Amino acid sequence: MSQIIMIRLLKISIVLGLCLIVTGHALIVSSYFTRQHGISGIITAAACIAIGVLLSLPTKIYLTILLMEAEKRYLKAHSHKHK
Protein backbone atom coordinates (compact mmCIF):
# COMPACT_ATOMS: atom_id res chain seq x y z
CA MET A 1 0.00 0.00 0.00
CA SER A 2 1.47 3.33 -1.00
CA GLN A 3 2.14 6.12 1.46
CA ILE A 4 -0.45 8.43 -0.16
CA ILE A 5 -3.24 5.86 0.12
CA MET A 6 -2.26 5.13 3.73
CA ILE A 7 -2.39 8.83 4.64
CA ARG A 8 -5.78 9.24 2.94
CA LEU A 9 -7.18 6.26 4.85
CA LEU A 10 -5.83 7.67 8.11
CA LYS A 11 -7.38 11.07 7.40
CA ILE A 12 -10.73 9.43 6.66
CA SER A 13 -10.38 7.36 9.82
CA ILE A 14 -9.72 10.35 12.07
CA VAL A 15 -12.54 12.43 10.53
CA LEU A 16 -14.99 9.55 10.90
CA GLY A 17 -13.78 8.96 14.45
CA LEU A 18 -14.23 12.61 15.41
CA CYS A 19 -17.71 12.65 13.85
CA LEU A 20 -18.69 9.59 15.88
CA ILE A 21 -17.33 11.14 19.08
CA VAL A 22 -19.28 14.36 18.50
CA THR A 23 -22.42 12.42 17.56
CA GLY A 24 -22.19 10.25 20.67
CA HIS A 25 -21.68 13.30 22.87
CA ALA A 26 -24.64 15.08 21.27
CA LEU A 27 -26.83 12.01 21.85
CA ILE A 28 -25.87 11.78 25.51
CA VAL A 29 -26.43 15.50 26.09
CA SER A 30 -29.78 15.42 24.29
CA SER A 31 -32.45 14.96 26.92
CA TYR A 32 -34.99 13.94 24.26
CA PHE A 33 -32.86 11.01 23.06
CA THR A 34 -32.07 9.72 26.55
CA ARG A 35 -35.67 10.10 27.70
CA GLN A 36 -37.02 8.40 24.58
CA HIS A 37 -34.59 5.46 24.48
CA GLY A 38 -33.54 5.12 28.13
CA ILE A 39 -30.53 3.00 29.01
CA SER A 40 -30.22 1.52 25.51
CA GLY A 41 -29.92 5.08 24.14
CA ILE A 42 -27.11 5.86 26.54
CA ILE A 43 -25.37 2.60 25.59
CA THR A 44 -25.74 3.46 21.89
CA ALA A 45 -24.26 6.92 22.44
CA ALA A 46 -21.39 5.48 24.49
CA ALA A 47 -20.74 2.92 21.73
CA CYS A 48 -20.51 5.76 19.19
CA ILE A 49 -17.93 7.49 21.36
CA ALA A 50 -15.95 4.27 21.90
CA ILE A 51 -15.86 3.42 18.19
CA GLY A 52 -14.86 7.01 17.42
CA VAL A 53 -11.95 6.79 19.85
CA LEU A 54 -10.89 3.45 18.37
CA LEU A 55 -10.93 4.90 14.86
CA SER A 56 -8.87 7.93 15.81
CA LEU A 57 -6.29 6.09 17.92
CA PRO A 58 -4.28 4.32 15.15
CA THR A 59 -3.99 7.61 13.30
CA LYS A 60 -2.41 9.29 16.31
CA ILE A 61 0.03 6.42 16.76
CA TYR A 62 1.03 6.51 13.08
CA LEU A 63 1.52 10.29 13.12
CA THR A 64 3.64 9.99 16.27
CA ILE A 65 5.87 7.45 14.53
CA LEU A 66 6.20 9.75 11.49
CA LEU A 67 7.17 12.67 13.75
CA MET A 68 9.76 10.52 15.54
CA GLU A 69 11.29 9.50 12.19
CA ALA A 70 11.37 13.13 11.05
CA GLU A 71 13.07 14.15 14.31
CA LYS A 72 15.64 11.38 13.85
CA ARG A 73 16.44 12.62 10.33
CA TYR A 74 16.64 16.21 11.59
CA LEU A 75 19.02 15.32 14.40
CA LYS A 76 21.13 13.17 12.07
CA ALA A 77 21.41 16.02 9.55
CA HIS A 78 22.38 18.56 12.20
CA SER A 79 24.88 16.29 13.92
CA HIS A 80 26.83 15.96 10.63
CA LYS A 81 26.94 19.75 10.19
CA HIS A 82 28.62 20.29 13.55
CA LYS A 83 31.47 17.87 12.88
N, C-alpha and C positions, 0 to 999 in steps of 0.2 A: 504494500500500500504506500503510495507516495506521500510525501510530507504535506503537500497542499491538501490532498483529500483528508488526511488525518486532522489537520488544523480546522478544516471546514466542519468535519464531524464533531470535533470538540466544541467549536463555537455553537453549533446547533444544540449540542448536549447541554451546554451551560445556559443558553437562552431558554430551552425547554424546562430545565431544572428550575430556573428563577421564576418562570411563569407558573409552574406547579406550586412553588413555595408561596408566591403571592396569592394564588387562587385558594390554596389551603388556609392561609391566614384570613383571607376575606370571608371564607365560609365559616370559620370558627367565630369571627367577630360578628358576623351577621346573626342577629337574634332571631330573625325569621327562619333561617335555615336550621338552626339548632332547635328551635321550638317545634318546627314541622317534622324533623327527622329524628330528634332525640339523640340517644347515645350512638346509634348507627351513623348519624350525620357527623358527629364529632369524630368517630373512627374514620369515616371517609375523608374528612378534612385533614386529619393527622396523617393518613396514608398518602395524601397528595403532598404534604410537606416532606414526609420521609422519602418518597420517590424523587422529589425535587432535589433533596440533599444528596441522594445517591447518584443522581445524574450529574450534579455539579462537582462532586468530589474528584473523580478521575481527571477532570480538566485541570483542577487546581494542582494536583500532583504532577501532571505532565508539564504544566507551565513552570512549576518549581524546578523540575529537572532541567528544562530548557534554560532557565535563568542561571542555574548552577553551572551548566556547560559554558554559557556565555561568560560568566565570571572567571571560569578556569582559563578560557582563551584570552581574556583581557589580562589576567595576572601573568600568564605565560608571555604574552607580547610585551608587557611592560618590564618583566624581569630581564628579558634579553636586551632591552634598550639601556638598562643601567649598567650592564657589564662592559 
